[in-house]
Amino acid sequence: MWSVSDDALVAGLAAGDTDAASAFVRRFQRRVFGLARTIVTDDRAAEDVAQEAFVRAWRHAAAYDPRRGSVVGWLLTITRNLAIDAVRVRRPTSLDPSVLVGLDRAGTDRSPEDLAQLGDDTAQLRAALGRLPPEQHRAIVLAGLFGYTAREIEGIPLGTAKTRIRTALGRLRAALVDQEEAE
Amino acid sequence: MSAYSCAQVRDLAPELALGILGGAERAEAILHVNGCARCQAVVGEFAEAADALPLLAREVEPPPGFEDRVLATLRAAGRRNVRRWIAAVAVAAAAAAIVSITIVRVVEAGNETTPQAMQPAPVEARMVGAGGRSAGWAYVTNGRSLAVAVDYGVPSGTYSIAVQPRGSSAVTIGRMAVVEGRGSWTGRSGPELGPGATIALIDAAGGETCRGTVRARS
């Protein structure tokens, strides 16, 4: 029965259903842990963040509103916010560029089914991110994934940082619109 | 009323959507957006892209035992919630019997937004629409806590949720919005929903869109 939709799993989670909770964790743990690991860059801290993300999701499952976005988007937003809070006090002054570059490529350990799913969900966005000029790519990843404010993006004037963030996010938005129209 | 103009808010829209604005700027911008449909739309467009960014992170297998540890944490958190509710009811009931009705309402209201303690749900129902197609699921915990989710074949709209215990008449216990085939609702049922009870979504015209019959978990 756990071929049910993400929404149904959240409903089961809200009802305190152990099977639904187990299926929910199993379905999303690689994405949640992967995002946490990307942001906090430490396995132990990433596990703490990922665990807390599932607890938050369980606590707020009844308030989840499918009109405001997908289950995975909701869960990863929770994860991102927790991870940013976890690293805020020990944020590195600069990030390894390979981490940023790695974001526009699929992981090498995905199954064909995962890759097919990935193609449906994020292929256009991933391609659009890869097409961004490096300075815009860096700005949007730092801001969008790592929670850096425009002022915190080092080495460039505030206005330049804001412009790069706006332009990059606008291009990613355009890619999503293209994807929706293609579907 | 916000001190910010539409031009100022639209300038800040990408950062607002990304959640990286500082406190004062964020507060002013949100105040403006809440009262301005056009700026709301602009921020919403940026937010769609901002919300998709975390999807790009690489998937990583968590350490062995992660799932078990998470589930153990959820069970423990569930038990703590139950203890808090019991304590709240006990203290209030001791204070004055007259407020007991209110306490029950508070506890029941809490059930609408706080998940039950992790325990096996005794019953479930597969929601079935016209032609026998599967439309979603419903779960019943402790006889009255109900979660309904539909994910296929239900037209967009607002539906009444009607429950009918075996041998009793139907009662409407809430309303659920369905958008693009998906919708979910959680809350309490007045009547107890044991095996054989039915749960149905009723459209605005009074027609039954889908129905599930509660049965014991297999």
Interface residues (C-beta under 8 A of the other chain):
Chain A: M1 V4 S5 D7 A8 V10 A11 G12 L13 A14 A15 G16 D17 T18 D19 A20 A21 S22 V25 R26 Q29 R30 R31 F33 G34 L35 R37 T38 I39 D43 A46 E47 A50 Q51 F54 V55 W58 R59 A61 A62 A63 Y64 P66 R67 G69 V72 G73 L76 T77 T79 R80 N81 G102 L103 D104 A106 G107 D109 R110 D114 D121 T122 L125 R126 L129 I140 V141 A143 G144 L145 G147 Y148 T149 A150 K162 I165 R166 L169 G170 L172 R173 A175 L176
Chain B: D11 P14 E15 A17 L18 G19 I20 L21 G22 E45 F46 E48 A49 A50 D51 A52 L53 P54 L55 L56 A57 R58 E59 V60 E61 P62 P63 F66 E67 R69 V70 L71 T73 L74 R75 A77 G78 E112 T113 T114 P115 Q116 A117 M118 Q119 P120 A121 G136 W137 A138 Y139 V140 T141 S145 L146 A147 V148 A149 V150 D151 Y152 A177 V179 R182 G183 S184 W185 T186
